[in-house]
Amino acid sequence: MTFFDKLQNNILQNDTLLFVGLDPNPEMMPARYESEDVITGLWNWLQFIITETADFVCAYKPTLGFYEALGVPGLELLHKTLAAVPKHIPIILDAKHSDLNTSTIFARTVFTQWQVDAITLSPYTGQDHVVPFLIYPDKAVFILCCTSNPGAETLQRYPTNESPLYLQVVKESKTWGTPEQLGLEVGTTNPELLALIRAVAPERVIMARSIWAQDSKLNQILEAGLNTNGDGLLIPVPLEMLTTSKLSEEIQSLRSEINQVRTEIIRDASTCSVWLPDVCFLNQHPHHDLILQLYDVGCIMFGDFVQASGAVFPYYIDLRKIISNPQVFNQVLSAYEEILKNLHFDRLAGIPYGSLPTATGLALRLQCPMIFPRKEVKAHGTRRVIEGNFIPGETVAVVDDILISGKSVMEGAEKIKSAGLNVNDIVVLIDHEEGVQDRLIENGYRGHAVFTISEITNTLYQAGRINEEQFLAFAEG
């Protein structure tokens, strides 16, 4: 089970967005534990916290620094604490790890030896630092994009309040991993700041920090941070609450207060008008997250673009960037695979040049031999039209990236058929629509697409990625 599945299960099971910090801070330890030696007192306190809160939280967050500060006994305490957490509740290790040189070995340690489910990372060494943590598909990372520390404000708001560094961190980190792999850590007491981050990252889980100021604006924080489904925001239990002997009662009261606000926000949102009456935010496209990722990494762009045919479209699709983003490429292969596993074929064929990496990845996944038709036949050597081994009479499934007119993919399919092979199915990522599926049928092919261009624009519009003008430009075009 992945981290986000585990998290969602606990959000639903315990009806809560609350998480608890498991921090052995001697300065916060209740007086009732002070008669014992420090490590024993802290251990008894942490056990009490877990016992009192396990039915009312969605995650636990031990801060590595507190355990490290206690030396070897502290690290031994960390292992005991991790083992004490019920297995069904996810653990987010608050490490703020930032060292590129140790990222690979540290990721292996925390995810395979310590068995934590997620970790917090600093963004300033870039994607290279994050990748070693993302290769564990069932784990997750939270990128620190903003802190409430007043001394950091000048840096975080650089160079301007309109285009601050913390928003750039959000935009950049979204291209590093999928919404299932990568969330955001936001420390703030300012609802407006949280709203800005939510607007840029509507699909990400945000772990809020430092929200419990003296004049805490819980309602505004929730309104700013919750997504359209009324979740996507993790709320910390106040530190002071963890010192009380009536922790179970107080956390239940806080949970009820938060859920009441959530209910009101969801009810109010449900009465808001939407541009299209047939669009429901609750019924997302099955590849909703993939569509957002393709947009985020620049594979889908909106504007006035001249196509190879000379036609001007209000969008441009450039899927060549996918191969440079392993996380997105992996999702793309999975989406193709869902279609291909229901088709009958002996070999795969990719259409040069754009779909060759995709076809290669699918051939490896499906353990299926691959061929491809040459775009140009060489005037020397074997002068083969089809590269790769095959037996005439075999059936080939053709893979391409996008169907616009269908001309290029059908030309490739005809080359394959000229070598004595059969082609029945053509599978693409994106269908431009405009009757191209009918043209395929007229020529004897069945077309299959992961999603259509209208599904893409609807999803991007719902998610706030494109504005009304861009959406209408497509609809009218």
Secondary structure, 3 states (H helix, E strand, C coil): CCHHHHHHHHHHHCCCCEEEECCCCCCCCCHHHCCCCHHHHHHHHHHHHHHHHCCCCCEEECEHHHHHHCHHHHHHHHHHHHHHCCCCCCEEEEEEECCHHHHHHHHHHHHHHCCCCEEEECCCCCHHHHHHHHCCCCCEEEEEEECCCHHHHHHHCCECCCCEHHHHHHHHHCCCCCCCCEEEEEECCCHHHHHHHHHHCCCCCEEEECCCCCCCCHHHHHHHHCCCCCCCEEEECCHHHHHCCCHHHHHHHHHHHHHHHHHHHHHHHHCCCCCCCCCCCCCCCCCHHHHHHHHHCCCEEEEEEECCCCCEEEEEECHHHHHHCHHHHHHHHHHHHHHHCCCCCCEEEECCCCCHHHHHHHHHHHCCCEEEECCCCCCCCCCCCEECCCCCCCEEEEECCEECCCHHHHHHHHHHHHCCCEEEEEEEEEECCCCHHHHHHHCCCEEEEEEEHHHHHHHHHHCCCCCHHHHHHHHHC
